[in-house]
Amino acid sequence: MKKFTNIITLLFLFQLTGCRESDSNIKKDSNQKNYGNTIKILKSIIFHQEPLKCLGNQYSAFSCFDEKKNLSISFSSDAKTISFLQNKNNYTHKLDNSFGDLGYQTYLFVNNKEEIILLDIFLENGHLYNVYYIDSISIKFLGKKEIVFNEEQGVSNNLKVQRKENTITILLKNSLENLQFNIDQAKNISIDNTASITKLMDANIDTPEKIVNYLIFKKEKNNKLIIDESILNYIQTHTTETQNKYVLALDKYVTNEIRKYKDGDKSEWNKEEIMKIIAYASNTTDPLFKKYWIKSPENWHNGKWGNILSFCSLVYQDSFWKELLTEFDKNNYYNLPNLEEMTQYASEFDKIGPPEN
């Protein structure tokens, strides 16, 4: 009986020890899982800064763009509206504060297909940051936050951006409190192509060169020419016999680019590109010139401005004009509706001016 009791006791001890080891293993597994979750939660994604090319004054640019990301940002002349053009979609955001009084700068931060746009508006004793989040399908306004600092603190231009889960953090230097924004609470900026283009063009009607010199003909990240036909379409449909500022500005830009190309003055366009630019621009301007100049000659400089192809035929009739016509024909006039007719019209010009329709 004593031996039997000892056996029972040993079995009980073995079972108790096994349970403790099992409990220990369960706790160990649980701890490992929790530790893994902790690592996942604490992991932050660091965005790198991408340089933006901005046009205008350093601290009050009227347009910034990043050719690699096919992204452009425009600022209205009243300093209250920002327009984004990305992947041929237009987005417009009207601010409830002006950004033009003391100046501003724009920063772009990138992580794969995510982008953060940071508009840094200068204040007398600080900065106001408007922050935007961009992914492959939308642009969101994360919000705005103001910081106030003393002379010793200031703000470094070496800003950093990171994401942890759905929180975007702007890392500031000099012991200033970092700025945090929640992506889930961001406001979507809706696509409105017509309204965006109209606002952009209306805002720059007195400075049309800002549009025609920089936003219509650009190069992608692979150095390929891209043409914003939405702006050309706007010019085509909104020009009148007296309201022709965009036509004249486009004529001036393209003829200057032709001169630079012909004179070897460091043109950024090769032969195929400059001829395609001439085609798309003249398909827009020349029919408008033909339609309106005789009705209001004083607004069309008595027929001297506004017709691109006549410039080519009169100034470069010996060689470039012939090459241009050959290129047009080879490309089936780029399937542009007015181009072939306008080449015929241009050949009727002489040094005195256009034909009397």
C-alpha positions, 0 to 999 in steps of 0.5 A: 500500500505504501508503494502504491501511495508513492507511485500516486504521489510521483504521478501527481508531481509529474502532472503538476510540473507539466502544467507549469511548463505548459503554462510557462510556454503559453505565457512565453508564446503570449509574450512573444506575440505581444512583443511582436505586436509592440514592434509592429505598433512602434514601427514608423515610416520615414518620408524623404524630401523630394525637391520641388521646382518653383516658379516666381519669387522664392517665398511667393511662388505662383507654381511648383511642380515635381516632374517625377511625380507628375504633380503641379501646384498653383497658387492663386493671385489672391493668395487664398486658393491652391490648385493641384494637378496630378495624373491629369486630375485637377483639385482645388482647395480654398483656404480660410486664411490668406497665404500671401502677406509675408510669404510662404514655401512649399515642401514635398515629402515622399514614401513610395506612392504616398506624398505629403505636401507642406505649405509653410505660411510665414507669420510675424511670430511663427509659422502656419502649416497647411498639410496635404496627404496624397495617395494613388487615388486622392488628395486629402487636407490633413489640417493646419496648425500654427506654431509660435516661437521666440527668436532663440528657437526659430524653425529649421528648414530641415523638416522631417515627416514620418507616419506611424499607423494612421498618424502623420507627424511633422518633426520640428527642431529646436525643442518645438512641439511636433505636429500630428495629423490623423489621416482618417480625419482628413478632408477629401479634396474633390476632383472638379476639372472644369471648375479648377481650370476656370479658377486657375485661368481666371486668377491669372488673366492679367498675368497669362505668361504664368500659365502659357510659359510653364503649365502647358508644355512640360517634360515628364520624369523620363524627359518626354514632352507632355501637353496639357490640352485642358488649358488649350481647350480653355483658351479655345472656348473662352477667347473673344475678339477683345479678350485674347490675352492668353492667345497673345501670350501663347503666340509670344511664348511659342515664337520665342521658343522657335527663335531659341531653337533656330538660333541655338540659344540653349533650347530645351526642346529637340526638333520633334518636340518644338514642331509638336509644340507649334502644332498644338499651339497654332491649332489653338491660336491661329483659328481664333486669330482668323475669326476675330482679328478683323472684327477688332484689329486694335486688340490683335495689333492690326493682325501682327500678333496671334498667328504662329504659323504665319510667323514660321512661314514668313521668317523661316520660309526657306528651310524650317517652314518646309521641314515643319510641313513635312513633319506635320504631314508625316504625323497626320497633322497630329489628328488636330482638327484645325492644323491643316487648314491653318497651314494653308491660311498661313501661306496666304500671309505676306510681310504687310499682314494677313489676308482680308479673310 
